[in-house]
Amino acid sequence: MASRDLNDLIPEVKEKALKVQQICKEAGGYDLLIYCTLRSVEEQARLYRQSRSRNVIDLKIQKFRDRGFDFLADIIESVGPCNGPHVTNAAPGESWHNYGHAWDAVPLISGKPIWNYQHAKTQWDIYAQAVRENELQWGGDWNRFRDYTHAQLLPNTNPLKMKTPELIKMILDYRKHS
C-alpha cells in the first residue's frame, strides 16, 4: 500500500508539497489531499501489470533483464496477474514515487475528493499552477498519458536511465527500509 505521509518524500519535495497545499487553500479556498507519496516497487508492479497483456509484461521483464535490472524483473513476475484500469506507464523503479520524489493529490470540495478534472476545472488549474510555480512537473502537462493528480520534482524522465542497476537497487533498498 502506498504511503500518504509527506515525511516519506525527500525534504525538498515535502517542502514543495506543503507550499502547493497552502496555495490551493489560499488561492482556491479548498484543501488539497495528497493521497500517495512513497510507493513500493511491489505496488508499482501491480499498478503496471493491471492493464497490460501477458505479452507486454514479458517484454518488459526481458528488457529489464537485458539492462541488468533483474531484481525489478523478478518483482514484476512475483506480484502475479493483476486486473484494473490503466493508471501508469511506469513499471517498478521507473516511477519517481518509488524514490520519494513525487506525489498524487486531489482537490477536496466540501470535504469530498473531486477526481474528474472537468468537474472542478478551476481547482485543478490552481493545483497545476501551484505545482509549476514550485518548479515541479505536473502530470496534466504530459502528452502521452495525462495524470492530473501527479506532481514530481524531476522532468518527465525515467529514473532507470539516470543510474546504474546497482545504484538503483541500493537506493530502492534504502527507501524500503527507512
C-alpha atoms as an extended CHARMM CRD file, in Angstrom:
* protein
*
       178  EXT
         1         1  MET       CA              0.0000000000        0.0000000000        0.0000000000  PROA      1               0.0000000000
         2         2  ALA       CA              1.3430000000        3.4140000000       -0.9450000000  PROA      2               0.0000000000
         3         3  SER       CA              2.1020000000        5.9900000000        1.7220000000  PROA      3               0.0000000000
         4         4  ARG       CA              0.2290000000        9.2520000000        2.2620000000  PROA      4               0.0000000000
         5         5  ASP       CA              2.8620000000       10.5540000000        4.6770000000  PROA      5               0.0000000000
         6         6  LEU       CA              4.5920000000       13.7140000000        3.4720000000  PROA      6               0.0000000000
         7         7  ASN       CA              7.5640000000       12.7020000000        5.6200000000  PROA      7               0.0000000000
         8         8  ASP       CA              8.1890000000        9.8780000000        3.1390000000  PROA      8               0.0000000000
         9         9  LEU       CA              9.0160000000       12.4560000000        0.4780000000  PROA      9               0.0000000000
        10        10  ILE       CA             12.5680000000       13.7390000000        0.2050000000  PROA      10              0.0000000000
        11        11  PRO       CA             12.8400000000       17.0410000000        2.1630000000  PROA      11              0.0000000000
        12        12  GLU       CA             12.8500000000       19.2930000000       -0.9300000000  PROA      12              0.0000000000
        13        13  VAL       CA              9.6970000000       17.6550000000       -2.3080000000  PROA      13              0.0000000000
        14        14  LYS       CA              7.9600000000       17.6850000000        1.0920000000  PROA      14              0.0000000000
        15        15  GLU       CA              8.5760000000       21.4280000000        1.3610000000  PROA      15              0.0000000000
        16        16  LYS       CA              7.1610000000       21.9940000000       -2.1190000000  PROA      16              0.0000000000
        17        17  ALA       CA              4.1260000000       19.8090000000       -1.3540000000  PROA      17              0.0000000000
        18        18  LEU       CA              3.3220000000       21.9070000000        1.7050000000  PROA      18              0.0000000000
        19        19  LYS       CA              3.6260000000       25.0950000000       -0.3800000000  PROA      19              0.0000000000
        20        20  VAL       CA              1.3230000000       23.6820000000       -3.0650000000  PROA      20              0.0000000000
        21        21  GLN       CA             -1.2630000000       22.7670000000       -0.4120000000  PROA      21              0.0000000000
        22        22  GLN       CA             -1.0180000000       26.2840000000        1.0350000000  PROA      22              0.0000000000
        23        23  ILE       CA             -1.5200000000       27.9160000000       -2.3870000000  PROA      23              0.0000000000
        24        24  CYS       CA             -4.5790000000       25.7470000000       -3.0480000000  PROA      24              0.0000000000
        25        25  LYS       CA             -6.0500000000       26.7560000000        0.3040000000  PROA      25              0.0000000000
        26        26  GLU       CA             -5.2820000000       30.4720000000       -0.0540000000  PROA      26              0.0000000000
        27        27  ALA       CA             -5.8890000000       30.9910000000       -3.7880000000  PROA      27              0.0000000000
        28        28  GLY       CA             -8.6010000000       28.3920000000       -4.3320000000  PROA      28              0.0000000000
        29        29  GLY       CA            -10.2750000000       28.1170000000       -0.9510000000  PROA      29              0.0000000000
        30        30  TYR       CA            -10.0330000000       24.3310000000       -0.8910000000  PROA      30              0.0000000000
        31        31  ASP       CA             -7.9530000000       21.6320000000        0.7300000000  PROA      31              0.0000000000
        32        32  LEU       CA             -5.6590000000       19.5080000000       -1.3930000000  PROA      32              0.0000000000
        33        33  LEU       CA             -5.4820000000       15.8750000000       -0.2960000000  PROA      33              0.0000000000
        34        34  ILE       CA             -2.1050000000       14.3180000000       -1.0280000000  PROA      34              0.0000000000
        35        35  TYR       CA             -3.0570000000       10.6620000000       -1.0430000000  PROA      35              0.0000000000
        36        36  CYS       CA              0.0650000000        8.9870000000       -2.4320000000  PROA      36              0.0000000000
        37        37  THR       CA              3.6990000000        9.8070000000       -1.7180000000  PROA      37              0.0000000000
        38        38  LEU       CA              6.1700000000        6.9320000000       -1.4850000000  PROA      38              0.0000000000
        39        39  ARG       CA              5.1080000000        3.8140000000       -3.3690000000  PROA      39              0.0000000000
        40        40  SER       CA              6.8440000000        0.4590000000       -3.0520000000  PROA      40              0.0000000000
        41        41  VAL       CA              8.1940000000       -1.2170000000       -6.1770000000  PROA      41              0.0000000000
        42        42  GLU       CA              5.7970000000       -4.0980000000       -5.4970000000  PROA      42              0.0000000000
        43        43  GLU       CA              2.8020000000       -1.7460000000       -5.5710000000  PROA      43              0.0000000000
        44        44  GLN       CA              4.2350000000       -0.1050000000       -8.6960000000  PROA      44              0.0000000000
        45        45  ALA       CA              4.4900000000       -3.5400000000      -10.3360000000  PROA      45              0.0000000000
        46        46  ARG       CA              0.8390000000       -4.2850000000       -9.5030000000  PROA      46              0.0000000000
        47        47  LEU       CA             -0.3240000000       -0.9650000000      -10.9450000000  PROA      47              0.0000000000
        48        48  TYR       CA              1.7990000000       -1.5000000000      -14.0580000000  PROA      48              0.0000000000
        49        49  ARG       CA              0.5860000000       -5.0710000000      -14.6210000000  PROA      49              0.0000000000
        50        50  GLN       CA             -3.1090000000       -4.4380000000      -14.1020000000  PROA      50              0.0000000000
        51        51  SER       CA             -3.7640000000       -3.0090000000      -17.5660000000  PROA      51              0.0000000000
        52        52  ARG       CA             -1.2810000000       -4.9520000000      -19.6620000000  PROA      52              0.0000000000
        53        53  SER       CA             -1.2910000000       -8.1940000000      -21.6010000000  PROA      53              0.0000000000
        54        54  ARG       CA              0.9940000000      -11.0740000000      -20.6580000000  PROA      54              0.0000000000
        55        55  ASN       CA              2.9930000000      -10.4430000000      -23.8400000000  PROA      55              0.0000000000
        56        56  VAL       CA              3.6770000000       -6.7950000000      -22.8990000000  PROA      56              0.0000000000
        57        57  ILE       CA              4.6370000000       -7.8290000000      -19.3670000000  PROA      57              0.0000000000
        58        58  ASP       CA              7.0210000000      -10.4990000000      -20.6750000000  PROA      58              0.0000000000
        59        59  LEU       CA              8.6480000000       -7.9520000000      -22.9870000000  PROA      59              0.0000000000
        60        60  LYS       CA              9.1850000000       -5.5380000000      -20.0740000000  PROA      60              0.0000000000
        61        61  ILE       CA             10.6540000000       -8.3310000000      -17.9420000000  PROA      61              0.0000000000
        62        62  GLN       CA             13.0790000000       -9.2170000000      -20.7400000000  PROA      62              0.0000000000
        63        63  LYS       CA             14.0650000000       -5.5670000000      -21.2520000000  PROA      63              0.0000000000
        64        64  PHE       CA             14.7980000000       -5.2530000000      -17.5400000000  PROA      64              0.0000000000
        65        65  ARG       CA             16.9380000000       -8.4100000000      -17.6320000000  PROA      65              0.0000000000
        66        66  ASP       CA             18.7890000000       -7.2190000000      -20.7530000000  PROA      66              0.0000000000
        67        67  ARG       CA             19.6670000000       -3.9540000000      -18.9780000000  PROA      67              0.0000000000
        68        68  GLY       CA             20.7980000000       -5.6000000000      -15.7310000000  PROA      68              0.0000000000
        69        69  PHE       CA             17.6670000000       -4.8370000000      -13.6920000000  PROA      69              0.0000000000
        70        70  ASP       CA             16.9840000000       -8.4890000000      -12.8060000000  PROA      70              0.0000000000
        71        71  PHE       CA             15.6740000000       -7.5520000000       -9.3520000000  PROA      71              0.0000000000
        72        72  LEU       CA             12.9540000000       -5.3880000000      -10.9570000000  PROA      72              0.0000000000
        73        73  ALA       CA             12.0960000000       -8.1320000000      -13.4640000000  PROA      73              0.0000000000
        74        74  ASP       CA             11.7110000000      -10.5260000000      -10.5200000000  PROA      74              0.0000000000
        75        75  ILE       CA              9.3130000000       -8.1080000000       -8.7990000000  PROA      75              0.0000000000
        76        76  ILE       CA              7.0890000000       -7.8450000000      -11.8790000000  PROA      76              0.0000000000
        77        77  GLU       CA              6.9310000000      -11.6500000000      -12.0230000000  PROA      77              0.0000000000
        78        78  SER       CA              6.3720000000      -12.0910000000       -8.2940000000  PROA      78              0.0000000000
        79        79  VAL       CA              3.2590000000       -9.8950000000       -7.9840000000  PROA      79              0.0000000000
        80        80  GLY       CA              1.3760000000      -12.1400000000      -10.3940000000  PROA      80              0.0000000000
        81        81  PRO       CA             -1.6230000000      -11.2730000000      -12.5620000000  PROA      81              0.0000000000
        82        82  CYS       CA             -3.4080000000       -8.0020000000      -11.7700000000  PROA      82              0.0000000000
        83        83  ASN       CA             -6.5720000000       -6.5480000000      -13.2730000000  PROA      83              0.0000000000
        84        84  GLY       CA             -7.7840000000       -2.9810000000      -13.3580000000  PROA      84              0.0000000000
        85        85  PRO       CA             -7.7530000000        0.2640000000      -15.2980000000  PROA      85              0.0000000000
        86        86  HSD       CA             -4.6700000000        1.8290000000      -16.8210000000  PROA      86              0.0000000000
        87        87  VAL       CA             -3.1700000000        4.1700000000      -14.2260000000  PROA      87              0.0000000000
        88        88  THR       CA              0.5370000000        4.3270000000      -15.0540000000  PROA      88              0.0000000000
        89        89  ASN       CA              3.1040000000        3.8910000000      -17.7930000000  PROA      89              0.0000000000
        90        90  ALA       CA              5.8280000000        3.3190000000      -15.2020000000  PROA      90              0.0000000000
        91        91  ALA       CA              6.9900000000       -0.1640000000      -14.2580000000  PROA      91              0.0000000000
        92        92  PRO       CA              8.6830000000       -0.7130000000      -10.8820000000  PROA      92              0.0000000000
        93        93  GLY       CA             11.7290000000        1.5210000000      -10.4990000000  PROA      93              0.0000000000
        94        94  GLU       CA             10.5540000000        3.7820000000      -13.3280000000  PROA      94              0.0000000000
        95        95  SER       CA              8.2680000000        5.9320000000      -11.1560000000  PROA      95              0.0000000000
        96        96  TRP       CA              9.5250000000        8.8480000000       -9.0940000000  PROA      96              0.0000000000
        97        97  HSD       CA              7.0440000000        7.6870000000       -6.4240000000  PROA      97              0.0000000000
        98        98  ASN       CA              9.4620000000        4.8260000000       -5.7250000000  PROA      98              0.0000000000
        99        99  TYR       CA             12.1000000000        7.3600000000       -4.6420000000  PROA      99              0.0000000000
       100       100  GLY       CA             10.0080000000        9.8840000000       -2.6830000000  PROA      100             0.0000000000
       101       101  HSD       CA             10.2660000000       12.4790000000       -5.4770000000  PROA      101             0.0000000000
       102       102  ALA       CA              6.5480000000       12.5260000000       -6.4220000000  PROA      102             0.0000000000
       103       103  TRP       CA              3.0350000000       12.6450000000       -5.0410000000  PROA      103             0.0000000000
       104       104  ASP       CA             -0.5580000000       12.3000000000       -6.2110000000  PROA      104             0.0000000000
       105       105  ALA       CA             -3.2260000000       14.6970000000       -4.9700000000  PROA      105             0.0000000000
       106       106  VAL       CA             -6.8810000000       15.5710000000       -5.4660000000  PROA      106             0.0000000000
       107       107  PRO       CA             -8.8940000000       18.7120000000       -4.6040000000  PROA      107             0.0000000000
       108       108  LEU       CA            -11.3630000000       18.3420000000       -1.7380000000  PROA      108             0.0000000000
       109       109  ILE       CA            -14.5380000000       20.3320000000       -2.2780000000  PROA      109             0.0000000000
       110       110  SER       CA            -16.8600000000       20.4000000000        0.7310000000  PROA      110             0.0000000000
       111       111  GLY       CA            -14.7470000000       17.5760000000        2.1320000000  PROA      111             0.0000000000
       112       112  LYS       CA            -15.1740000000       15.3180000000       -0.9100000000  PROA      112             0.0000000000
       113       113  PRO       CA            -12.4810000000       14.4120000000       -3.4390000000  PROA      113             0.0000000000
       114       114  ILE       CA            -13.2500000000       15.6000000000       -6.9710000000  PROA      114             0.0000000000
       115       115  TRP       CA            -11.4020000000       13.1270000000       -9.1930000000  PROA      115             0.0000000000
       116       116  ASN       CA            -12.7110000000       14.3470000000      -12.5290000000  PROA      116             0.0000000000
       117       117  TYR       CA            -10.8000000000       17.3430000000      -13.9220000000  PROA      117             0.0000000000
       118       118  GLN       CA            -13.8910000000       18.5740000000      -15.7970000000  PROA      118             0.0000000000
       119       119  HSD       CA            -15.9730000000       18.6380000000      -12.5750000000  PROA      119             0.0000000000
       120       120  ALA       CA            -13.5940000000       21.0200000000      -10.7690000000  PROA      120             0.0000000000
       121       121  LYS       CA            -11.5400000000       22.6030000000      -13.5400000000  PROA      121             0.0000000000
       122       122  THR       CA            -10.8550000000       25.8040000000      -11.5790000000  PROA      122             0.0000000000
       123       123  GLN       CA             -9.4890000000       23.9050000000       -8.5700000000  PROA      123             0.0000000000
       124       124  TRP       CA             -7.4400000000       21.5310000000      -10.7290000000  PROA      124             0.0000000000
       125       125  ASP       CA             -5.9820000000       24.5030000000      -12.6330000000  PROA      125             0.0000000000
       126       126  ILE       CA             -4.9860000000       26.1850000000       -9.3610000000  PROA      126             0.0000000000
       127       127  TYR       CA             -3.2790000000       22.9460000000       -8.3170000000  PROA      127             0.0000000000
       128       128  ALA       CA             -1.4910000000       22.7280000000      -11.6820000000  PROA      128             0.0000000000
       129       129  GLN       CA             -0.2740000000       26.3250000000      -11.4830000000  PROA      129             0.0000000000
       130       130  ALA       CA              0.9020000000       25.8630000000       -7.8800000000  PROA      130             0.0000000000
       131       131  VAL       CA              2.8760000000       22.7830000000       -8.9320000000  PROA      131             0.0000000000
       132       132  ARG       CA              4.5240000000       24.6880000000      -11.7970000000  PROA      132             0.0000000000
       133       133  GLU       CA              5.2630000000       27.7410000000       -9.6060000000  PROA      133             0.0000000000
       134       134  ASN       CA              7.1520000000       25.4520000000       -7.2390000000  PROA      134             0.0000000000
       135       135  GLU       CA              9.3510000000       24.1960000000      -10.0930000000  PROA      135             0.0000000000
       136       136  LEU       CA              7.7250000000       20.7910000000      -10.2480000000  PROA      136             0.0000000000
       137       137  GLN       CA              6.3810000000       18.8170000000      -13.1840000000  PROA      137             0.0000000000
       138       138  TRP       CA              2.5950000000       18.3720000000      -13.3710000000  PROA      138             0.0000000000
       139       139  GLY       CA              1.2810000000       15.1310000000      -14.8730000000  PROA      139             0.0000000000
       140       140  GLY       CA             -1.5650000000       17.0080000000      -16.5530000000  PROA      140             0.0000000000
       141       141  ASP       CA              1.0050000000       18.5920000000      -18.8810000000  PROA      141             0.0000000000
       142       142  TRP       CA              2.1560000000       15.2300000000      -20.2290000000  PROA      142             0.0000000000
       143       143  ASN       CA              1.2780000000       14.3350000000      -23.8080000000  PROA      143             0.0000000000
       144       144  ARG       CA              1.2050000000       10.5170000000      -23.8070000000  PROA      144             0.0000000000
       145       145  PHE       CA             -0.7600000000        9.9820000000      -20.6170000000  PROA      145             0.0000000000
       146       146  ARG       CA             -2.2860000000       12.8510000000      -18.6620000000  PROA      146             0.0000000000
       147       147  ASP       CA             -2.1560000000       12.2280000000      -14.9340000000  PROA      147             0.0000000000
       148       148  TYR       CA             -3.8160000000       15.2500000000      -13.3520000000  PROA      148             0.0000000000
       149       149  THR       CA             -3.1720000000       14.0400000000       -9.8040000000  PROA      149             0.0000000000
       150       150  HSD       CA              0.6000000000       13.6840000000      -10.2560000000  PROA      150             0.0000000000
       151       151  ALA       CA              3.4230000000       16.0890000000       -9.3720000000  PROA      151             0.0000000000
       152       152  GLN       CA              7.1490000000       15.2880000000       -9.4080000000  PROA      152             0.0000000000
       153       153  LEU       CA             10.4490000000       17.0220000000       -8.8650000000  PROA      153             0.0000000000
       154       154  LEU       CA             12.3480000000       15.9820000000      -11.9600000000  PROA      154             0.0000000000
       155       155  PRO       CA             11.2710000000       16.3440000000      -15.5780000000  PROA      155             0.0000000000
       156       156  ASN       CA              9.4150000000       13.5150000000      -17.2530000000  PROA      156             0.0000000000
       157       157  THR       CA             12.3810000000       11.1630000000      -17.3080000000  PROA      157             0.0000000000
       158       158  ASN       CA             12.8580000000        7.5410000000      -16.3900000000  PROA      158             0.0000000000
       159       159  PRO       CA             14.9540000000        7.1230000000      -13.2100000000  PROA      159             0.0000000000
       160       160  LEU       CA             16.4170000000        3.8860000000      -14.6070000000  PROA      160             0.0000000000
       161       161  LYS       CA             18.0790000000        5.8400000000      -17.4150000000  PROA      161             0.0000000000
       162       162  MET       CA             19.9070000000        8.0320000000      -14.9200000000  PROA      162             0.0000000000
       163       163  LYS       CA             21.6780000000        5.4920000000      -12.6960000000  PROA      163             0.0000000000
       164       164  THR       CA             23.2530000000        2.0380000000      -12.8290000000  PROA      164             0.0000000000
       165       165  PRO       CA             21.2600000000       -1.0560000000      -11.7990000000  PROA      165             0.0000000000
       166       166  GLU       CA             23.4650000000       -1.4150000000       -8.7070000000  PROA      166             0.0000000000
       167       167  LEU       CA             22.8350000000        2.1620000000       -7.5830000000  PROA      167             0.0000000000
       168       168  ILE       CA             19.0890000000        1.9080000000       -8.2770000000  PROA      168             0.0000000000
       169       169  LYS       CA             18.9000000000       -1.2760000000       -6.1780000000  PROA      169             0.0000000000
       170       170  MET       CA             20.7910000000        0.3940000000       -3.3350000000  PROA      170             0.0000000000
       171       171  ILE       CA             18.5120000000        3.4800000000       -3.4000000000  PROA      171             0.0000000000
       172       172  LEU       CA             15.3170000000        1.4150000000       -3.5360000000  PROA      172             0.0000000000
       173       173  ASP       CA             16.5140000000       -0.8600000000       -0.7240000000  PROA      173             0.0000000000
       174       174  TYR       CA             17.3290000000        2.2060000000        1.3860000000  PROA      174             0.0000000000
       175       175  ARG       CA             13.8940000000        3.7870000000        0.7300000000  PROA      175             0.0000000000
       176       176  LYS       CA             12.2220000000        0.4830000000        1.6200000000  PROA      176             0.0000000000
       177       177  HSD       CA             13.9570000000        0.2780000000        4.9900000000  PROA      177             0.0000000000
       178       178  SER       CA             13.9950000000        3.9470000000        6.0380000000  PROA      178             0.0000000000
